[in-house]
Amino acid sequence: MRKWVYLFFLIGLLYWGEAVGGSVASVRASASLNAISSHSEASSQGDWGAVALPQSAENDHLARTASATVALTFDDGPQPNFTPQILHVLQQYGVHATFFCIGSQVQAYPAIVRQTVQGGNVVGNHSWSHPNLTTLSSAAIRQQLSTTSAAISQATGSVPTLFRPPYGATNETVRSIAAQLGMVQILWTLDTRDWQRPGVAAIVNAALTSARNGSIIILHDGGGDRSQTVQALPQIISGLEQRGFTFTTV
Ligand code: ZN
């Protein structure tokens, strides 16, 4: 049954990739495909498959009336000030998200990571110290990922199965080492550029105008002052809900 649900979603994504056209759309579609096909158990059952509508500029109005699903993701935490605020907003709205955590931060703030998981969110591996992994030796890449997974496991009791490379910088070596450690690589399809601190309205606008069925939205709870992200989040969630979107973890 579940296989059929995913099959419908994959078909929808492929159709969408065709409709939007261009290499960027193809890359985005394949990133989503990778995210979904390789990590079925974390998705809310049925959410992704029930909404395999083709998306394009012409039928954008469909997204406002039909059911469609997006995933919110947060990078670079845990951060003792901003992560709990984000968890609080998510809890208020009954929404779950995926957090790609930095190992050294997990080691420093294990209770926040535990709280993240207890709130129904998913925690993934974002390397130990946020280097560009493509510049490192295989041994150093493995070290970055395995120490982070160990820290997450120690904090939460479970080993992460998702991995996002810092800066989205990856290659076959990085991807395969992650796979050897039991993790599937997850990139994103919608960058709100909240890390540039462009203002709350700009972050909200980026999310609301670019969201499509199956979008993986990247936001940040760590790595700097994320107060704009915290302020934007309620408007992003309510705005997407008004447009007919529901939320799932990756
Ligand atoms: Zn990052």
Residues whose N, C-alpha, C, O or C-beta is under 5 A from the ligand:
A	BS01	ZN	D75 D76 P166 Y167
